[in-house]
Amino acid sequence: MVTIKGVDSKMIANNLEPSEPTHPGELLKEEIEYRGISQKKLAQEIGISYKVLNDILNCRRPVTTNTALLVEAALGIPAHILTGLQMDYNMQTAKKDKSFMERLANIRKIAAML
C-alpha cells in the first residue's frame, strides 16, 4: 500500500481496487469477438470443449495455466497476462467474502500473540 503523509490512503490511485474484479474471460470474449473468431472454432483449435470455453468466456470457470498457454499459442495473448488476471480476480473475490475476511482477521490476532 502506498502512503503519503496527509493524504487518505483510499484516495491514492495505486491503492484503489475496482468495485468488480475483471475475469480474464471478459478479455478473451472481447478479443475473439473483435477478431471475428467463433467460440466453437477457437475451442476446436485449442482442443477444449465448447462448453469449457463458453464457461470461461462467461466468467463461470477460471482460466487455468494450461488453458492460458493454449490461448497464447492460438491468439498470441501472453499466458502470464491471463493467469495474472485470474489471480487478481481470485484475490479480489476472496477479499469480498466477509466470513473469510473475519477468519483471516482472527488468524492474524492469534499470530500476533505468538
Phi and psi restraints in degrees (range 20) as a CNS / XPLOR table:
assign (resid 1 and name C) (resid 2 and name N)
       (resid 2 and name CA) (resid 2 and name C) 1.0 -84.6 20.0 2
assign (resid 2 and name N) (resid 2 and name CA)
       (resid 2 and name C) (resid 3 and name N) 1.0 134.5 20.0 2
assign (resid 2 and name C) (resid 3 and name N)
       (resid 3 and name CA) (resid 3 and name C) 1.0 -125.9 20.0 2
assign (resid 3 and name N) (resid 3 and name CA)
       (resid 3 and name C) (resid 4 and name N) 1.0 142.7 20.0 2
assign (resid 3 and name C) (resid 4 and name N)
       (resid 4 and name CA) (resid 4 and name C) 1.0 -134.3 20.0 2
assign (resid 4 and name N) (resid 4 and name CA)
       (resid 4 and name C) (resid 5 and name N) 1.0 127.0 20.0 2
assign (resid 4 and name C) (resid 5 and name N)
       (resid 5 and name CA) (resid 5 and name C) 1.0 -56.4 20.0 2
assign (resid 5 and name N) (resid 5 and name CA)
       (resid 5 and name C) (resid 6 and name N) 1.0 128.6 20.0 2
assign (resid 5 and name C) (resid 6 and name N)
       (resid 6 and name CA) (resid 6 and name C) 1.0 84.7 20.0 2
assign (resid 6 and name N) (resid 6 and name CA)
       (resid 6 and name C) (resid 7 and name N) 1.0 0.8 20.0 2
assign (resid 6 and name C) (resid 7 and name N)
       (resid 7 and name CA) (resid 7 and name C) 1.0 -119.2 20.0 2
assign (resid 7 and name N) (resid 7 and name CA)
       (resid 7 and name C) (resid 8 and name N) 1.0 130.5 20.0 2
assign (resid 7 and name C) (resid 8 and name N)
       (resid 8 and name CA) (resid 8 and name C) 1.0 -60.4 20.0 2
assign (resid 8 and name N) (resid 8 and name CA)
       (resid 8 and name C) (resid 9 and name N) 1.0 125.3 20.0 2
assign (resid 8 and name C) (resid 9 and name N)
       (resid 9 and name CA) (resid 9 and name C) 1.0 -60.1 20.0 2
assign (resid 9 and name N) (resid 9 and name CA)
       (resid 9 and name C) (resid 10 and name N) 1.0 -24.3 20.0 2
assign (resid 9 and name C) (resid 10 and name N)
       (resid 10 and name CA) (resid 10 and name C) 1.0 -73.3 20.0 2
assign (resid 10 and name N) (resid 10 and name CA)
       (resid 10 and name C) (resid 11 and name N) 1.0 -11.9 20.0 2
assign (resid 10 and name C) (resid 11 and name N)
       (resid 11 and name CA) (resid 11 and name C) 1.0 -98.1 20.0 2
assign (resid 11 and name N) (resid 11 and name CA)
       (resid 11 and name C) (resid 12 and name N) 1.0 3.1 20.0 2
assign (resid 11 and name C) (resid 12 and name N)
       (resid 12 and name CA) (resid 12 and name C) 1.0 -95.4 20.0 2
assign (resid 12 and name N) (resid 12 and name CA)
       (resid 12 and name C) (resid 13 and name N) 1.0 126.3 20.0 2
assign (resid 12 and name C) (resid 13 and name N)
       (resid 13 and name CA) (resid 13 and name C) 1.0 -54.5 20.0 2
assign (resid 13 and name N) (resid 13 and name CA)
       (resid 13 and name C) (resid 14 and name N) 1.0 -39.3 20.0 2
assign (resid 13 and name C) (resid 14 and name N)
       (resid 14 and name CA) (resid 14 and name C) 1.0 -66.8 20.0 2
assign (resid 14 and name N) (resid 14 and name CA)
       (resid 14 and name C) (resid 15 and name N) 1.0 -16.2 20.0 2
assign (resid 14 and name C) (resid 15 and name N)
       (resid 15 and name CA) (resid 15 and name C) 1.0 -97.2 20.0 2
assign (resid 15 and name N) (resid 15 and name CA)
       (resid 15 and name C) (resid 16 and name N) 1.0 -4.2 20.0 2
assign (resid 15 and name C) (resid 16 and name N)
       (resid 16 and name CA) (resid 16 and name C) 1.0 -79.5 20.0 2
assign (resid 16 and name N) (resid 16 and name CA)
       (resid 16 and name C) (resid 17 and name N) 1.0 142.8 20.0 2
assign (resid 16 and name C) (resid 17 and name N)
       (resid 17 and name CA) (resid 17 and name C) 1.0 -118.2 20.0 2
assign (resid 17 and name N) (resid 17 and name CA)
       (resid 17 and name C) (resid 18 and name N) 1.0 142.1 20.0 2
assign (resid 17 and name C) (resid 18 and name N)
       (resid 18 and name CA) (resid 18 and name C) 1.0 -62.8 20.0 2
assign (resid 18 and name N) (resid 18 and name CA)
       (resid 18 and name C) (resid 19 and name N) 1.0 150.9 20.0 2
assign (resid 18 and name C) (resid 19 and name N)
       (resid 19 and name CA) (resid 19 and name C) 1.0 -66.3 20.0 2
assign (resid 19 and name N) (resid 19 and name CA)
       (resid 19 and name C) (resid 20 and name N) 1.0 -30.2 20.0 2
assign (resid 19 and name C) (resid 20 and name N)
       (resid 20 and name CA) (resid 20 and name C) 1.0 -127.0 20.0 2
assign (resid 20 and name N) (resid 20 and name CA)
       (resid 20 and name C) (resid 21 and name N) 1.0 127.0 20.0 2
assign (resid 20 and name C) (resid 21 and name N)
       (resid 21 and name CA) (resid 21 and name C) 1.0 -68.1 20.0 2
assign (resid 21 and name N) (resid 21 and name CA)
       (resid 21 and name C) (resid 22 and name N) 1.0 151.6 20.0 2
assign (resid 21 and name C) (resid 22 and name N)
       (resid 22 and name CA) (resid 22 and name C) 1.0 -94.5 20.0 2
assign (resid 22 and name N) (resid 22 and name CA)
       (resid 22 and name C) (resid 23 and name N) 1.0 118.7 20.0 2
assign (resid 22 and name C) (resid 23 and name N)
       (resid 23 and name CA) (resid 23 and name C) 1.0 -80.9 20.0 2
assign (resid 23 and name N) (resid 23 and name CA)
       (resid 23 and name C) (resid 24 and name N) 1.0 139.4 20.0 2
assign (resid 23 and name C) (resid 24 and name N)
       (resid 24 and name CA) (resid 24 and name C) 1.0 -61.0 20.0 2
assign (resid 24 and name N) (resid 24 and name CA)
       (resid 24 and name C) (resid 25 and name N) 1.0 -22.4 20.0 2
assign (resid 24 and name C) (resid 25 and name N)
       (resid 25 and name CA) (resid 25 and name C) 1.0 -61.4 20.0 2
assign (resid 25 and name N) (resid 25 and name CA)
       (resid 25 and name C) (resid 26 and name N) 1.0 -32.5 20.0 2
assign (resid 25 and name C) (resid 26 and name N)
       (resid 26 and name CA) (resid 26 and name C) 1.0 -61.8 20.0 2
assign (resid 26 and name N) (resid 26 and name CA)
       (resid 26 and name C) (resid 27 and name N) 1.0 -45.7 20.0 2
assign (resid 26 and name C) (resid 27 and name N)
       (resid 27 and name CA) (resid 27 and name C) 1.0 -62.7 20.0 2
assign (resid 27 and name N) (resid 27 and name CA)
       (resid 27 and name C) (resid 28 and name N) 1.0 -46.2 20.0 2
assign (resid 27 and name C) (resid 28 and name N)
       (resid 28 and name CA) (resid 28 and name C) 1.0 -63.0 20.0 2
assign (resid 28 and name N) (resid 28 and name CA)
       (resid 28 and name C) (resid 29 and name N) 1.0 -41.4 20.0 2
assign (resid 28 and name C) (resid 29 and name N)
       (resid 29 and name CA) (resid 29 and name C) 1.0 -61.8 20.0 2
assign (resid 29 and name N) (resid 29 and name CA)
       (resid 29 and name C) (resid 30 and name N) 1.0 -45.9 20.0 2
assign (resid 29 and name C) (resid 30 and name N)
       (resid 30 and name CA) (resid 30 and name C) 1.0 -61.9 20.0 2
assign (resid 30 and name N) (resid 30 and name CA)
       (resid 30 and name C) (resid 31 and name N) 1.0 -40.3 20.0 2
assign (resid 30 and name C) (resid 31 and name N)
       (resid 31 and name CA) (resid 31 and name C) 1.0 -65.8 20.0 2
assign (resid 31 and name N) (resid 31 and name CA)
       (resid 31 and name C) (resid 32 and name N) 1.0 -45.5 20.0 2
assign (resid 31 and name C) (resid 32 and name N)
       (resid 32 and name CA) (resid 32 and name C) 1.0 -72.4 20.0 2
assign (resid 32 and name N) (resid 32 and name CA)
       (resid 32 and name C) (resid 33 and name N) 1.0 -30.7 20.0 2
assign (resid 32 and name C) (resid 33 and name N)
       (resid 33 and name CA) (resid 33 and name C) 1.0 -66.3 20.0 2
assign (resid 33 and name N) (resid 33 and name CA)
       (resid 33 and name C) (resid 34 and name N) 1.0 -43.5 20.0 2
assign (resid 33 and name C) (resid 34 and name N)
       (resid 34 and name CA) (resid 34 and name C) 1.0 -60.9 20.0 2
assign (resid 34 and name N) (resid 34 and name CA)
       (resid 34 and name C) (resid 35 and name N) 1.0 -39.8 20.0 2
assign (resid 34 and name C) (resid 35 and name N)
       (resid 35 and name CA) (resid 35 and name C) 1.0 -81.7 20.0 2
assign (resid 35 and name N) (resid 35 and name CA)
       (resid 35 and name C) (resid 36 and name N) 1.0 -8.8 20.0 2
assign (resid 35 and name C) (resid 36 and name N)
       (resid 36 and name CA) (resid 36 and name C) 1.0 72.7 20.0 2
assign (resid 36 and name N) (resid 36 and name CA)
       (resid 36 and name C) (resid 37 and name N) 1.0 30.0 20.0 2
assign (resid 36 and name C) (resid 37 and name N)
       (resid 37 and name CA) (resid 37 and name C) 1.0 -98.5 20.0 2
assign (resid 37 and name N) (resid 37 and name CA)
       (resid 37 and name C) (resid 38 and name N) 1.0 131.7 20.0 2
assign (resid 37 and name C) (resid 38 and name N)
       (resid 38 and name CA) (resid 38 and name C) 1.0 -77.5 20.0 2
assign (resid 38 and name N) (resid 38 and name CA)
       (resid 38 and name C) (resid 39 and name N) 1.0 153.2 20.0 2
assign (resid 38 and name C) (resid 39 and name N)
       (resid 39 and name CA) (resid 39 and name C) 1.0 -61.0 20.0 2
assign (resid 39 and name N) (resid 39 and name CA)
       (resid 39 and name C) (resid 40 and name N) 1.0 -40.2 20.0 2
assign (resid 39 and name C) (resid 40 and name N)
       (resid 40 and name CA) (resid 40 and name C) 1.0 -61.8 20.0 2
assign (resid 40 and name N) (resid 40 and name CA)
       (resid 40 and name C) (resid 41 and name N) 1.0 -44.7 20.0 2
assign (resid 40 and name C) (resid 41 and name N)
       (resid 41 and name CA) (resid 41 and name C) 1.0 -65.2 20.0 2
assign (resid 41 and name N) (resid 41 and name CA)
       (resid 41 and name C) (resid 42 and name N) 1.0 -43.8 20.0 2
assign (resid 41 and name C) (resid 42 and name N)
       (resid 42 and name CA) (resid 42 and name C) 1.0 -64.8 20.0 2
assign (resid 42 and name N) (resid 42 and name CA)
       (resid 42 and name C) (resid 43 and name N) 1.0 -43.5 20.0 2
assign (resid 42 and name C) (resid 43 and name N)
       (resid 43 and name CA) (resid 43 and name C) 1.0 -58.1 20.0 2
assign (resid 43 and name N) (resid 43 and name CA)
       (resid 43 and name C) (resid 44 and name N) 1.0 -44.9 20.0 2
assign (resid 43 and name C) (resid 44 and name N)
       (resid 44 and name CA) (resid 44 and name C) 1.0 -63.3 20.0 2
assign (resid 44 and name N) (resid 44 and name CA)
       (resid 44 and name C) (resid 45 and name N) 1.0 -43.6 20.0 2
assign (resid 44 and name C) (resid 45 and name N)
       (resid 45 and name CA) (resid 45 and name C) 1.0 -62.0 20.0 2
assign (resid 45 and name N) (resid 45 and name CA)
       (resid 45 and name C) (resid 46 and name N) 1.0 -39.3 20.0 2
assign (resid 45 and name C) (resid 46 and name N)
       (resid 46 and name CA) (resid 46 and name C) 1.0 -95.4 20.0 2
assign (resid 46 and name N) (resid 46 and name CA)
       (resid 46 and name C) (resid 47 and name N) 1.0 -3.2 20.0 2
assign (resid 46 and name C) (resid 47 and name N)
       (resid 47 and name CA) (resid 47 and name C) 1.0 78.6 20.0 2
assign (resid 47 and name N) (resid 47 and name CA)
       (resid 47 and name C) (resid 48 and name N) 1.0 34.0 20.0 2
assign (resid 47 and name C) (resid 48 and name N)
       (resid 48 and name CA) (resid 48 and name C) 1.0 -124.0 20.0 2
assign (resid 48 and name N) (resid 48 and name CA)
       (resid 48 and name C) (resid 49 and name N) 1.0 162.7 20.0 2
assign (resid 48 and name C) (resid 49 and name N)
       (resid 49 and name CA) (resid 49 and name C) 1.0 -71.4 20.0 2
assign (resid 49 and name N) (resid 49 and name CA)
       (resid 49 and name C) (resid 50 and name N) 1.0 153.7 20.0 2
assign (resid 49 and name C) (resid 50 and name N)
       (resid 50 and name CA) (resid 50 and name C) 1.0 -58.0 20.0 2
assign (resid 50 and name N) (resid 50 and name CA)
       (resid 50 and name C) (resid 51 and name N) 1.0 -41.6 20.0 2
assign (resid 50 and name C) (resid 51 and name N)
       (resid 51 and name CA) (resid 51 and name C) 1.0 -60.7 20.0 2
assign (resid 51 and name N) (resid 51 and name CA)
       (resid 51 and name C) (resid 52 and name N) 1.0 -43.5 20.0 2
assign (resid 51 and name C) (resid 52 and name N)
       (resid 52 and name CA) (resid 52 and name C) 1.0 -61.7 20.0 2
assign (resid 52 and name N) (resid 52 and name CA)
       (resid 52 and name C) (resid 53 and name N) 1.0 -48.0 20.0 2
assign (resid 52 and name C) (resid 53 and name N)
       (resid 53 and name CA) (resid 53 and name C) 1.0 -62.4 20.0 2
assign (resid 53 and name N) (resid 53 and name CA)
       (resid 53 and name C) (resid 54 and name N) 1.0 -44.3 20.0 2
assign (resid 53 and name C) (resid 54 and name N)
       (resid 54 and name CA) (resid 54 and name C) 1.0 -61.3 20.0 2
assign (resid 54 and name N) (resid 54 and name CA)
       (resid 54 and name C) (resid 55 and name N) 1.0 -40.0 20.0 2
assign (resid 54 and name C) (resid 55 and name N)
       (resid 55 and name CA) (resid 55 and name C) 1.0 -62.8 20.0 2
assign (resid 55 and name N) (resid 55 and name CA)
       (resid 55 and name C) (resid 56 and name N) 1.0 -39.7 20.0 2
assign (resid 55 and name C) (resid 56 and name N)
       (resid 56 and name CA) (resid 56 and name C) 1.0 -64.4 20.0 2
assign (resid 56 and name N) (resid 56 and name CA)
       (resid 56 and name C) (resid 57 and name N) 1.0 -49.3 20.0 2
assign (resid 56 and name C) (resid 57 and name N)
       (resid 57 and name CA) (resid 57 and name C) 1.0 -64.3 20.0 2
assign (resid 57 and name N) (resid 57 and name CA)
       (resid 57 and name C) (resid 58 and name N) 1.0 -25.2 20.0 2
assign (resid 57 and name C) (resid 58 and name N)
       (resid 58 and name CA) (resid 58 and name C) 1.0 -102.4 20.0 2
assign (resid 58 and name N) (resid 58 and name CA)
       (resid 58 and name C) (resid 59 and name N) 1.0 18.4 20.0 2
assign (resid 58 and name C) (resid 59 and name N)
       (resid 59 and name CA) (resid 59 and name C) 1.0 63.1 20.0 2
assign (resid 59 and name N) (resid 59 and name CA)
       (resid 59 and name C) (resid 60 and name N) 1.0 29.2 20.0 2
assign (resid 59 and name C) (resid 60 and name N)
       (resid 60 and name CA) (resid 60 and name C) 1.0 -102.4 20.0 2
assign (resid 60 and name N) (resid 60 and name CA)
       (resid 60 and name C) (resid 61 and name N) 1.0 -7.5 20.0 2
assign (resid 60 and name C) (resid 61 and name N)
       (resid 61 and name CA) (resid 61 and name C) 1.0 -143.3 20.0 2
assign (resid 61 and name N) (resid 61 and name CA)
       (resid 61 and name C) (resid 62 and name N) 1.0 142.5 20.0 2
assign (resid 61 and name C) (resid 62 and name N)
       (resid 62 and name CA) (resid 62 and name C) 1.0 -75.5 20.0 2
assign (resid 62 and name N) (resid 62 and name CA)
       (resid 62 and name C) (resid 63 and name N) 1.0 157.9 20.0 2
assign (resid 62 and name C) (resid 63 and name N)
       (resid 63 and name CA) (resid 63 and name C) 1.0 -86.3 20.0 2
assign (resid 63 and name N) (resid 63 and name CA)
       (resid 63 and name C) (resid 64 and name N) 1.0 116.9 20.0 2
assign (resid 63 and name C) (resid 64 and name N)
       (resid 64 and name CA) (resid 64 and name C) 1.0 -83.3 20.0 2
assign (resid 64 and name N) (resid 64 and name CA)
       (resid 64 and name C) (resid 65 and name N) 1.0 168.1 20.0 2
assign (resid 64 and name C) (resid 65 and name N)
       (resid 65 and name CA) (resid 65 and name C) 1.0 -59.9 20.0 2
assign (resid 65 and name N) (resid 65 and name CA)
       (resid 65 and name C) (resid 66 and name N) 1.0 -44.3 20.0 2
assign (resid 65 and name C) (resid 66 and name N)
       (resid 66 and name CA) (resid 66 and name C) 1.0 -62.1 20.0 2
assign (resid 66 and name N) (resid 66 and name CA)
       (resid 66 and name C) (resid 67 and name N) 1.0 -44.9 20.0 2
assign (resid 66 and name C) (resid 67 and name N)
       (resid 67 and name CA) (resid 67 and name C) 1.0 -63.9 20.0 2
assign (resid 67 and name N) (resid 67 and name CA)
       (resid 67 and name C) (resid 68 and name N) 1.0 -40.4 20.0 2
assign (resid 67 and name C) (resid 68 and name N)
       (resid 68 and name CA) (resid 68 and name C) 1.0 -60.3 20.0 2
assign (resid 68 and name N) (resid 68 and name CA)
       (resid 68 and name C) (resid 69 and name N) 1.0 -40.5 20.0 2
assign (resid 68 and name C) (resid 69 and name N)
       (resid 69 and name CA) (resid 69 and name C) 1.0 -68.1 20.0 2
assign (resid 69 and name N) (resid 69 and name CA)
       (resid 69 and name C) (resid 70 and name N) 1.0 -37.5 20.0 2
assign (resid 69 and name C) (resid 70 and name N)
       (resid 70 and name CA) (resid 70 and name C) 1.0 -64.2 20.0 2
assign (resid 70 and name N) (resid 70 and name CA)
       (resid 70 and name C) (resid 71 and name N) 1.0 -43.5 20.0 2
assign (resid 70 and name C) (resid 71 and name N)
       (resid 71 and name CA) (resid 71 and name C) 1.0 -65.1 20.0 2
assign (resid 71 and name N) (resid 71 and name CA)
       (resid 71 and name C) (resid 72 and name N) 1.0 -40.7 20.0 2
assign (resid 71 and name C) (resid 72 and name N)
       (resid 72 and name CA) (resid 72 and name C) 1.0 -58.1 20.0 2
assign (resid 72 and name N) (resid 72 and name CA)
       (resid 72 and name C) (resid 73 and name N) 1.0 -44.1 20.0 2
assign (resid 72 and name C) (resid 73 and name N)
       (resid 73 and name CA) (resid 73 and name C) 1.0 -63.4 20.0 2
assign (resid 73 and name N) (resid 73 and name CA)
       (resid 73 and name C) (resid 74 and name N) 1.0 -38.4 20.0 2
assign (resid 73 and name C) (resid 74 and name N)
       (resid 74 and name CA) (resid 74 and name C) 1.0 -82.5 20.0 2
assign (resid 74 and name N) (resid 74 and name CA)
       (resid 74 and name C) (resid 75 and name N) 1.0 -41.1 20.0 2
assign (resid 74 and name C) (resid 75 and name N)
       (resid 75 and name CA) (resid 75 and name C) 1.0 -111.9 20.0 2
assign (resid 75 and name N) (resid 75 and name CA)
       (resid 75 and name C) (resid 76 and name N) 1.0 -13.3 20.0 2
assign (resid 75 and name C) (resid 76 and name N)
       (resid 76 and name CA) (resid 76 and name C) 1.0 81.3 20.0 2
assign (resid 76 and name N) (resid 76 and name CA)
       (resid 76 and name C) (resid 77 and name N) 1.0 9.0 20.0 2
assign (resid 76 and name C) (resid 77 and name N)
       (resid 77 and name CA) (resid 77 and name C) 1.0 -82.2 20.0 2
assign (resid 77 and name N) (resid 77 and name CA)
       (resid 77 and name C) (resid 78 and name N) 1.0 120.9 20.0 2
assign (resid 77 and name C) (resid 78 and name N)
       (resid 78 and name CA) (resid 78 and name C) 1.0 -55.4 20.0 2
assign (resid 78 and name N) (resid 78 and name CA)
       (resid 78 and name C) (resid 79 and name N) 1.0 131.5 20.0 2
assign (resid 78 and name C) (resid 79 and name N)
       (resid 79 and name CA) (resid 79 and name C) 1.0 -58.5 20.0 2
assign (resid 79 and name N) (resid 79 and name CA)
       (resid 79 and name C) (resid 80 and name N) 1.0 -35.9 20.0 2
assign (resid 79 and name C) (resid 80 and name N)
       (resid 80 and name CA) (resid 80 and name C) 1.0 -66.0 20.0 2
assign (resid 80 and name N) (resid 80 and name CA)
       (resid 80 and name C) (resid 81 and name N) 1.0 -26.3 20.0 2
assign (resid 80 and name C) (resid 81 and name N)
       (resid 81 and name CA) (resid 81 and name C) 1.0 -67.3 20.0 2
assign (resid 81 and name N) (resid 81 and name CA)
       (resid 81 and name C) (resid 82 and name N) 1.0 -46.0 20.0 2
assign (resid 81 and name C) (resid 82 and name N)
       (resid 82 and name CA) (resid 82 and name C) 1.0 -66.9 20.0 2
assign (resid 82 and name N) (resid 82 and name CA)
       (resid 82 and name C) (resid 83 and name N) 1.0 -43.9 20.0 2
assign (resid 82 and name C) (resid 83 and name N)
       (resid 83 and name CA) (resid 83 and name C) 1.0 -69.7 20.0 2
assign (resid 83 and name N) (resid 83 and name CA)
       (resid 83 and name C) (resid 84 and name N) 1.0 -32.9 20.0 2
assign (resid 83 and name C) (resid 84 and name N)
       (resid 84 and name CA) (resid 84 and name C) 1.0 -65.6 20.0 2
assign (resid 84 and name N) (resid 84 and name CA)
       (resid 84 and name C) (resid 85 and name N) 1.0 -43.4 20.0 2
assign (resid 84 and name C) (resid 85 and name N)
       (resid 85 and name CA) (resid 85 and name C) 1.0 -61.4 20.0 2
assign (resid 85 and name N) (resid 85 and name CA)
       (resid 85 and name C) (resid 86 and name N) 1.0 -40.3 20.0 2
assign (resid 85 and name C) (resid 86 and name N)
       (resid 86 and name CA) (resid 86 and name C) 1.0 -63.2 20.0 2
assign (resid 86 and name N) (resid 86 and name CA)
       (resid 86 and name C) (resid 87 and name N) 1.0 -43.4 20.0 2
assign (resid 86 and name C) (resid 87 and name N)
       (resid 87 and name CA) (resid 87 and name C) 1.0 -64.0 20.0 2
assign (resid 87 and name N) (resid 87 and name CA)
       (resid 87 and name C) (resid 88 and name N) 1.0 -43.7 20.0 2
assign (resid 87 and name C) (resid 88 and name N)
       (resid 88 and name CA) (resid 88 and name C) 1.0 -60.1 20.0 2
assign (resid 88 and name N) (resid 88 and name CA)
       (resid 88 and name C) (resid 89 and name N) 1.0 -43.1 20.0 2
assign (resid 88 and name C) (resid 89 and name N)
       (resid 89 and name CA) (resid 89 and name C) 1.0 -60.1 20.0 2
assign (resid 89 and name N) (resid 89 and name CA)
       (resid 89 and name C) (resid 90 and name N) 1.0 -46.5 20.0 2
assign (resid 89 and name C) (resid 90 and name N)
       (resid 90 and name CA) (resid 90 and name C) 1.0 -61.7 20.0 2
assign (resid 90 and name N) (resid 90 and name CA)
       (resid 90 and name C) (resid 91 and name N) 1.0 -44.2 20.0 2
assign (resid 90 and name C) (resid 91 and name N)
       (resid 91 and name CA) (resid 91 and name C) 1.0 -64.9 20.0 2
assign (resid 91 and name N) (resid 91 and name CA)
       (resid 91 and name C) (resid 92 and name N) 1.0 -45.1 20.0 2
assign (resid 91 and name C) (resid 92 and name N)
       (resid 92 and name CA) (resid 92 and name C) 1.0 -66.5 20.0 2
assign (resid 92 and name N) (resid 92 and name CA)
       (resid 92 and name C) (resid 93 and name N) 1.0 -36.4 20.0 2
assign (resid 92 and name C) (resid 93 and name N)
       (resid 93 and name CA) (resid 93 and name C) 1.0 -65.7 20.0 2
assign (resid 93 and name N) (resid 93 and name CA)
       (resid 93 and name C) (resid 94 and name N) 1.0 -42.7 20.0 2
assign (resid 93 and name C) (resid 94 and name N)
       (resid 94 and name CA) (resid 94 and name C) 1.0 -62.4 20.0 2
assign (resid 94 and name N) (resid 94 and name CA)
       (resid 94 and name C) (resid 95 and name N) 1.0 -40.1 20.0 2
assign (resid 94 and name C) (resid 95 and name N)
       (resid 95 and name CA) (resid 95 and name C) 1.0 -67.6 20.0 2
assign (resid 95 and name N) (resid 95 and name CA)
       (resid 95 and name C) (resid 96 and name N) 1.0 -19.9 20.0 2
assign (resid 95 and name C) (resid 96 and name N)
       (resid 96 and name CA) (resid 96 and name C) 1.0 -87.9 20.0 2
assign (resid 96 and name N) (resid 96 and name CA)
       (resid 96 and name C) (resid 97 and name N) 1.0 -6.8 20.0 2
assign (resid 96 and name C) (resid 97 and name N)
       (resid 97 and name CA) (resid 97 and name C) 1.0 -85.5 20.0 2
assign (resid 97 and name N) (resid 97 and name CA)
       (resid 97 and name C) (resid 98 and name N) 1.0 102.7 20.0 2
assign (resid 97 and name C) (resid 98 and name N)
       (resid 98 and name CA) (resid 98 and name C) 1.0 -60.6 20.0 2
assign (resid 98 and name N) (resid 98 and name CA)
       (resid 98 and name C) (resid 99 and name N) 1.0 -41.5 20.0 2
assign (resid 98 and name C) (resid 99 and name N)
       (resid 99 and name CA) (resid 99 and name C) 1.0 -66.6 20.0 2
assign (resid 99 and name N) (resid 99 and name CA)
       (resid 99 and name C) (resid 100 and name N) 1.0 -37.4 20.0 2
assign (resid 99 and name C) (resid 100 and name N)
       (resid 100 and name CA) (resid 100 and name C) 1.0 -67.7 20.0 2
assign (resid 100 and name N) (resid 100 and name CA)
       (resid 100 and name C) (resid 101 and name N) 1.0 -40.4 20.0 2
assign (resid 100 and name C) (resid 101 and name N)
       (resid 101 and name CA) (resid 101 and name C) 1.0 -65.8 20.0 2
assign (resid 101 and name N) (resid 101 and name CA)
       (resid 101 and name C) (resid 102 and name N) 1.0 -34.3 20.0 2
assign (resid 101 and name C) (resid 102 and name N)
       (resid 102 and name CA) (resid 102 and name C) 1.0 -65.6 20.0 2
assign (resid 102 and name N) (resid 102 and name CA)
       (resid 102 and name C) (resid 103 and name N) 1.0 -41.7 20.0 2
assign (resid 102 and name C) (resid 103 and name N)
       (resid 103 and name CA) (resid 103 and name C) 1.0 -60.0 20.0 2
assign (resid 103 and name N) (resid 103 and name CA)
       (resid 103 and name C) (resid 104 and name N) 1.0 -44.9 20.0 2
assign (resid 103 and name C) (resid 104 and name N)
       (resid 104 and name CA) (resid 104 and name C) 1.0 -60.6 20.0 2
assign (resid 104 and name N) (resid 104 and name CA)
       (resid 104 and name C) (resid 105 and name N) 1.0 -43.2 20.0 2
assign (resid 104 and name C) (resid 105 and name N)
       (resid 105 and name CA) (resid 105 and name C) 1.0 -61.4 20.0 2
assign (resid 105 and name N) (resid 105 and name CA)
       (resid 105 and name C) (resid 106 and name N) 1.0 -41.1 20.0 2
assign (resid 105 and name C) (resid 106 and name N)
       (resid 106 and name CA) (resid 106 and name C) 1.0 -64.6 20.0 2
assign (resid 106 and name N) (resid 106 and name CA)
       (resid 106 and name C) (resid 107 and name N) 1.0 -41.9 20.0 2
assign (resid 106 and name C) (resid 107 and name N)
       (resid 107 and name CA) (resid 107 and name C) 1.0 -63.9 20.0 2
assign (resid 107 and name N) (resid 107 and name CA)
       (resid 107 and name C) (resid 108 and name N) 1.0 -41.0 20.0 2
assign (resid 107 and name C) (resid 108 and name N)
       (resid 108 and name CA) (resid 108 and name C) 1.0 -64.0 20.0 2
assign (resid 108 and name N) (resid 108 and name CA)
       (resid 108 and name C) (resid 109 and name N) 1.0 -36.9 20.0 2
assign (resid 108 and name C) (resid 109 and name N)
       (resid 109 and name CA) (resid 109 and name C) 1.0 -63.7 20.0 2
assign (resid 109 and name N) (resid 109 and name CA)
       (resid 109 and name C) (resid 110 and name N) 1.0 -44.4 20.0 2
assign (resid 109 and name C) (resid 110 and name N)
       (resid 110 and name CA) (resid 110 and name C) 1.0 -63.9 20.0 2
assign (resid 110 and name N) (resid 110 and name CA)
       (resid 110 and name C) (resid 111 and name N) 1.0 -44.3 20.0 2
assign (resid 110 and name C) (resid 111 and name N)
       (resid 111 and name CA) (resid 111 and name C) 1.0 -64.0 20.0 2
assign (resid 111 and name N) (resid 111 and name CA)
       (resid 111 and name C) (resid 112 and name N) 1.0 -33.5 20.0 2
assign (resid 111 and name C) (resid 112 and name N)
       (resid 112 and name CA) (resid 112 and name C) 1.0 -68.2 20.0 2
assign (resid 112 and name N) (resid 112 and name CA)
       (resid 112 and name C) (resid 113 and name N) 1.0 -25.4 20.0 2
assign (resid 112 and name C) (resid 113 and name N)
       (resid 113 and name CA) (resid 113 and name C) 1.0 -82.2 20.0 2
assign (resid 113 and name N) (resid 113 and name CA)
       (resid 113 and name C) (resid 114 and name N) 1.0 -17.3 20.0 2
